[in-house]
Amino acid sequence: MRILLVEDDPSLAASAVDGLRAQGFDVDHVGTGAAALEAAAAPDLPDVVLLDLGLPDIDGQEVCRRIRSTSDLPVIVVSARGDEADRVIALELGADDYLTKPYGMRELAARIRAVMRRAAAPAPAAQPAPAAAAAVQEIGRLAIDRRTQRVHVDGEEVSLTAKEFDVLAYLAEDPGAVRRRTEILEHVWDGHWYGATKTVDAHVAAIRKKLGDPAWVEAVRGVGFRLGSP
């Protein structure tokens, strides 16, 4: 498995390269966003991009956006920025995972393998859907079309990422029922998740923002989330 490490700090890059190679990965290192975009567009693509956000020429979030606009190449953001807003933006832009520095090399390796398993998993065989399941589900002002993966509020389409749609659709299977974070992870991420459950919170924050009202997804303290109807 070949990793593209995008990191502008030489000492951090050297440590990460040594650690990843010790875990059995091949590693290429670049220190700028421009070099990362060039490598991501080359014929011999890496298997995974490890992307720092604080790059000297192009912000890492913009690098992530440009990669995702042209490719399904897995991207794991590895950054010292630990604020929820940074995690939400990166996930909205299409990052597959987000790991905050400092991190353990075994955890990073596990995250890489988990992302690769998800990327390599075959799509499930299409099954004929019953008429009721194929219909648009309406919850108050919210409409969810699972067949087309489209969401509307008051007739206006809301643009969600694939994972955000999956989280919302799962909560909508039983509106008002509380779903634990671990249940959401197991259903949406197929159990292949080795990080903190806070990734669910980041996706929920993005969904609330896009739907225009935090009351659409209510937090149940110490438990999880449920779909509301403001």
C-alpha positions in Angstrom: 0.0 0.0 0.0 1.5 3.4 -1.1 0.9 6.4 1.1 1.3 10.1 0.0 2.2 12.1 3.0 1.6 15.8 2.7 3.4 17.6 5.5 5.5 20.8 5.4 7.3 20.2 8.7 10.5 18.3 7.9 11.0 16.8 11.4 7.3 15.6 11.6 7.5 14.3 8.1 10.7 12.3 8.8 9.1 10.8 11.9 5.9 9.9 10.1 7.7 8.4 7.2 9.8 6.2 9.4 6.8 5.1 11.5 4.7 4.3 8.4 7.5 2.3 6.8 7.9 0.4 10.0 4.2 -0.5 9.7 4.8 -1.9 6.3 3.7 1.0 4.1 5.5 2.5 1.1 5.6 6.3 1.6 6.1 9.3 -0.7 6.4 12.7 0.9 5.7 16.1 -0.4 5.7 19.4 1.5 3.3 21.7 -0.5 -0.3 21.6 -1.6 0.7 22.1 -5.3 2.9 19.0 -5.1 0.1 17.1 -3.5 -2.3 18.0 -6.3 0.2 17.0 -8.9 0.8 13.6 -7.2 -2.9 13.1 -6.9 -3.4 13.6 -10.6 -0.5 11.5 -11.7 -1.1 8.2 -13.5 0.4 6.1 -10.7 -1.9 7.3 -7.9 -1.2 6.6 -4.2 -3.6 4.4 -2.3 -4.2 7.0 0.4 -3.4 10.7 1.0 -2.4 11.8 4.5 -3.1 15.5 4.4 -1.9 18.2 6.8 -4.0 21.4 6.7 -1.3 24.0 7.5 0.6 24.0 4.2 2.7 26.9 3.0 1.1 27.5 -0.4 -2.5 26.2 -0.5 -4.6 25.5 2.6 -5.1 21.8 3.1 -8.9 22.2 3.0 -8.7 23.6 -0.5 -6.3 20.7 -1.4 -8.9 18.2 -0.1 -11.7 19.9 -2.1 -9.7 19.9 -5.3 -8.8 16.2 -4.9 -12.3 15.2 -4.2 -13.7 17.2 -7.2 -11.8 15.0 -9.6 -11.1 11.7 -7.7 -12.3 9.2 -5.2 -8.8 8.9 -3.8 -9.1 8.3 0.0 -8.0 11.3 2.0 -7.2 11.3 5.7 -6.6 14.7 7.3 -3.9 14.7 9.9 -3.7 18.1 11.5 -3.0 20.0 14.7 -6.3 21.8 14.2 -8.6 20.1 16.7 -11.7 22.4 16.6 -15.0 20.9 15.7 -15.4 23.5 12.9 -12.2 22.3 11.2 -13.3 18.6 11.4 -16.7 19.5 10.1 -15.4 21.5 7.1 -12.9 18.8 6.2 -15.6 16.1 6.3 -17.9 18.3 4.3 -15.2 18.7 1.7 -15.0 14.9 1.3 -12.2 13.8 3.7 -12.7 10.1 4.7 -11.3 10.6 8.2 -9.7 13.2 10.5 -7.0 12.5 13.0 -5.7 15.2 15.3 -2.0 15.6 16.1 -0.3 14.3 18.1 -1.3 10.7 17.3 -0.1 7.2 17.8 1.4 5.4 14.8 -0.6 2.3 15.4 -3.8 4.3 15.4 -2.9 6.0 12.2 -2.1 2.6 10.6 -5.4 1.3 11.8 -7.2 4.3 10.3 -5.4 3.9 7.0 -6.4 0.2 6.8 -10.0 0.9 7.8 -10.3 3.6 5.1 -8.8 1.2 2.5 -11.3 -1.6 3.5 -14.2 0.8 3.0 -12.8 2.0 -0.4 -12.2 -1.6 -1.6 -15.5 -3.1 -0.3 -17.7 -4.2 -3.2 -21.0 -2.5 -3.6 -23.9 -4.6 -2.4 -25.9 -6.4 -5.0 -29.0 -4.4 -6.0 -32.2 -5.8 -4.5 -35.6 -4.9 -5.7 -37.1 -2.4 -3.3 -40.6 -2.6 -2.1 -42.8 0.3 -3.3 -43.1 1.8 0.2 -39.3 1.9 0.7 -38.8 3.5 -2.7 -41.2 6.3 -1.9 -40.0 9.7 -0.6 -40.2 9.8 3.2 -41.7 13.1 4.5 -41.1 14.2 8.0 -42.7 17.6 8.6 -41.0 20.0 6.2 -38.2 17.4 5.5 -38.3 15.1 2.5 -35.8 12.2 2.1 -35.6 10.3 -1.2 -33.4 7.2 -0.6 -33.6 6.1 -4.2 -32.0 9.3 -5.5 -30.2 10.2 -2.2 -31.8 13.7 -2.3 -33.0 15.8 0.7 -35.4 18.7 0.6 -36.5 21.2 3.2 -39.6 23.2 2.3 -39.1 22.2 -1.3 -35.5 23.4 -1.4 -32.8 20.8 -2.1 -30.1 20.4 0.6 -26.7 19.2 -0.6 -25.4 16.5 1.8 -22.3 14.4 1.5 -22.8 10.6 1.1 -22.0 10.0 4.8 -24.2 12.9 6.0 -27.1 11.5 3.9 -26.5 8.0 5.4 -26.6 9.4 8.9 -29.8 11.3 8.3 -31.5 8.4 6.5 -30.6 6.1 9.4 -32.1 8.5 12.0 -35.1 8.8 9.8 -35.8 5.1 9.8 -37.4 5.6 13.2 -38.1 9.3 13.7 -37.9 10.3 17.4 -36.0 7.1 18.4 -32.6 7.7 20.1 -29.7 6.2 18.2 -26.5 5.7 20.1 -23.3 6.9 18.6 -22.0 3.4 18.4 -25.1 2.2 16.6 -24.7 5.0 14.0 -21.1 4.2 13.5 -21.9 0.5 13.0 -24.7 1.2 10.6 -23.1 4.0 8.5 -19.5 2.9 8.7 -20.1 -0.8 8.6 -18.3 -1.4 11.8 -14.9 -0.5 10.2 -14.2 2.4 12.4 -11.3 2.6 14.8 -11.5 6.3 15.8 -13.5 8.3 18.4 -17.2 8.4 18.1 -16.9 12.2 17.8 -16.9 11.8 14.1 -20.6 11.2 14.4 -20.9 14.6 16.2 -19.0 16.3 13.4 -21.4 14.8 10.8 -24.4 15.8 12.8 -23.1 19.3 13.2 -22.8 19.5 9.4 -26.3 18.1 8.9 -27.8 20.6 11.3 -26.1 23.5 9.6 -27.3 22.4 6.1 -30.8 21.7 7.2 -31.0 25.2 8.7 -32.1 24.3 12.2 -30.3 22.3 14.9 -33.6 21.0 16.1 -33.8 18.6 13.2 -31.2 16.4 14.9 -31.6 16.5 18.7 -28.7 15.4 21.0 -29.6 13.2 23.9 -27.0 13.8 26.6 -24.7 10.9 27.2 -26.6 8.7 24.7 -26.8 9.8 21.1 -29.1 11.5 18.6 -32.6 11.4 17.4 -34.4 13.0 14.4 -36.7 15.8 15.4 -39.3 17.9 13.5 -39.0 21.6 14.2 
